[in-house]
Structure formats: structure tokens, C-alpha cells
Amino acid sequence: MLRPKDHHTSTMKELDANRLKDKEHRSRLSLFLTKSGSHENVSRNKKTPAEAPKNISVETALRWSQSFEELLSCSDGVETFSQFLRTEFSEENIEFWLACEDYKTVDSDTKRLSRAKQIYTIFIQSEAPKEVNIDHATRTAIQSAMAQPTQHCFQAAQRTVFSLMKKDCYPRFLTSALYLRLSHKSAPGGAVMLRRRSRSCVFADRAEAEAASVW
């Protein structure tokens, strides 16, 4: 049997562990739960200047151009990409993806039900404050699952949003002023960096593509 002192120590350790877990959870959710009104707070006629997190090395930024998965594996990459999406008024995509990643770690049925309804209300239901662009069948399937949500009930929607970001948003991110500022810091004229990105980016302007190929 545990002595009173040992029992007290064990209880305190458990409380500290729970507090740490709650703090980590709040940190992961902060990217989308605390900004549910960001669309209303930003003028549609003027894009908000994007600011990257400080102290990002050129080497780190260059790794982000290797693949979209590499970008998302880095916390600074996620934050920088989120800043870029805000300039395009599409930050709901990365916020939904992050919410789904967090949701998959929930191991309590009660918490899963609460979290699923929260995600559904913010991102999925018709005219949600941050409604993501998914097909009707996927949206309907999620709605039906809300009575008893499973760990993977958002999987199809998350996969759709991931594909959208990878094929549409990510190439534009790599040619954005925000990313160029980070990746050109130590490159004279930016020549080397531009050549590396030209292999993975889709240029909308043919003249720009031809100019890049010179390098």
C-alpha cells in the first residue's frame, strides 16, 4: 500500500502531467480555435502582409521546397504557410488539417464526441464560419457520423483538403514574396534558389517561367 506521502506525490505528478497535456492541446488548437472570426477581421479588398516566424535559417526554408510533406513536418513551416494562406483568405484549409491531426490523437469517446462536433461546426456544416471545400457526399457522410464519431470520420475530408493545399496553394507559396524573403537571404541575386524552386513550382506567367529558366 502507498503511504500518505507517496500517495500525495503520485497525485501531484498525475496533476502535473494532466496540466502539461492540456497546455499542449491548447497550443495545438490555437491556430484555428482562437481565429474563428479572422475572415471578418480582415478586409477583402486588402490582403494582410504576411510575416514569417523569426530566426528561420535559409537551410530550413530551402528544405520546405523539397516537398509539401517536408513543409508540414516543421512547426515553423506550418506557421509560415498559415501566414501565407491568410493573405489568400484560405487559412481554413491548414487549420482544418491541423484540427484533424489533433482529433486523431483523442482516445476518449466523450472527448471525441465533443471535439468532432466542434470541428463539424467550425469547418464542415453548411455556411460554417470556416467552411472547407469538400464534395457533398463527404460532407453528408460526416454529418451522419456525428451521432457516434469514429477516429477516422474526417479522414476523407482531410485528404481532400491536403490535396488541395499541395496542388494549388503550395506551388504559389514557393513563389510568394514571403517564401522568397526567407530562401534568398544568402543567395546573391537569388539565382541559385530560383533554379531549385523552378523544378517544383507551376508558374502562372509564361514570361516569368522563361526568365527563371535562364538561371
N, C-alpha and C positions, 0 to 999 in steps of 0.2 A: 504494500500500500504506500501511496505517496504521503510524505509528511506535509504538514501545512505549508511549510516554506517552499518545498518542492512543488506543491500544487500551485502556489501563488506564482512561482517563477514560470511554470508551464503555461499558466493562463496569460501572463503578461506577454510571453513570446508569441502566443497564438493571436493575441490582440494586435501586437506589432505587425505580425505577418498579414493580418486582415487589413490593417490600415495601409500597409505598403501596396497590397493588391488593389485596394480601392483607388489609391493615388495613381497607380499605373493605368488603371482602367479609365479614370477621368482624363488622364493625359492623352490616351489613345482616342478618346471620343471628342476631345476639344476641337479637333479640326472641322467637325461637322455639327455638333450639337450646339456650340456657342455662336454659330454663324447662320442660324436658320433664317435670319432676316437680311442676309447680306445683299440679296438681289434688290431689295427695296432701298438699301442704304447706298447703292451705287448708281450714279446717273447712267442711263442707257446711251446718252449722247456723248459721253466722255469716258474713255477707259481709264481705270486706275493704274498708275505707274507700278510696275512690278519691281519689288525689291527682294533680292536673293538673301538667304541667311548669310551672316558674316563668316569670315575665316574659312571659306571653301577654297581648297587648292585647285590649281589648274589640272593636276593629275586626276583629282576626284571628279571634276566636271567632265574631263575627257572620257572617263570610264562610262559616264551616263550615255554617251553616244554609241557605245558598243551594242546596247540592246535596251528595249523598254523594261525588260525584267531587271536589268542591272540598275537602272534608274530607280525603280521601286524598291530595290533591296537596300537602298541607302536612305536614312531618315532625312538628311539634307536634300537628297534628290526629290523625295516626296514633297517636302516643304517648298522647294523651288518650283517644282512642276505645279503645285497647287497655286502658287503665286501667279504663274503664267496663265493657268486656267481662269483665274479671276479676271484677268484682263480680257478674256473672251466670254465672260459670263457663263462659263460652263463648269464651275468648280464643283457642282453637284456630282459630277462623274467620279472624281477622285474621292470625294467624301463618302459616296455610297460604297465604293470599293473598299475603303478603309473600314467602314461600318460592317461590311460583310466579313472582312478578315477578323475583326474583333468578335463578331457574332459567333463565328465558328469555334471560338475558344470557350464559350459558355457551356458549363457542364451541369447546370441546374435547370430542371424543367420549368420551374417557376420563373427564374430569371430569363430563360429562353423565351417564354411566352411574352413577358414584358418587353424584352429587347426587340423581338420580332415585330410586335405591334408598333413600337417606336419607329423602327426602320420603315415599316409599311406606311405609317402616317407621314413621315417626312419625305420619302423618296418614291413610293410606289403608287399609292392611291391616286385616282384622277384628280388633277389640279392640286397635288401636293405642293408644299412650298418649294421643294427642290426635286420635282418630279424628273426622273431619268427617262431616257428614250429607249423603251423596250417594246417588243411586239405585244399585241393584245392577248395572245394565248398565254404568254409568260406571265403577264400581269394578272390574268384571271386565275392561273394556277396558284400564284402566290396568295391571292385573295382567299381562295378556297382552303389554303393551308393554314390560315391564321387561327383557326379554331384549335389546332393542335400542331404548331410549327415544329418541323424537324431541324436538325443541324444544317441540312443542305437545302432548305426551302428557297434560299435566294441564289443558289448556285448558277442556275441558267441566266438569271438577270445579271449577276456579277460577271459572268463570262461574256455576255453581250456588251456590257459597258467597258470591260477590259479591252475587247477587240476594237471598239470604237475609239478609245483613247490611243491604242497602239497604232492603228492605221491612219487616224485622222489628226489627233491632237499632238502626238509625239513628234512626227516629222516637222510640224510647224514650231514646236518648242525648240527643236535643234537649230532652227534658222531665226529664232527670235532674238531681239536685242538683249534680253535678259540672259540667255544662254551664251551669246557671243561675248558679252562682257566677261563672263566667268572663264570661258575657254580660251580667250585671246590674251590673257594677261601677260604671258611671257613670250608671245609669238610676234616677231617683227612683221608688221603689216598683216598679221593674221593668216599668212599664206598656208602654212603647214596645217593649221587647224581646219581651214576651209576644205582642204583636199580630203581630210579624213571624214568630214561630215558628208561630203558630196556623194559618197558611196551609199549612204543610208537614207538620205533626205529626198523628198519629192519637191522640186521647185515649181511653183505655180507660174513663174515668169521665165519664158524660154531664154530671154536675153541674159537673165541672171545666171541661169544654168550654163550658158555658153561662156560667160565671164569666169565662172568658177572652174570650168574645165581647163582653162589656161594654166591654172596653178598646178 
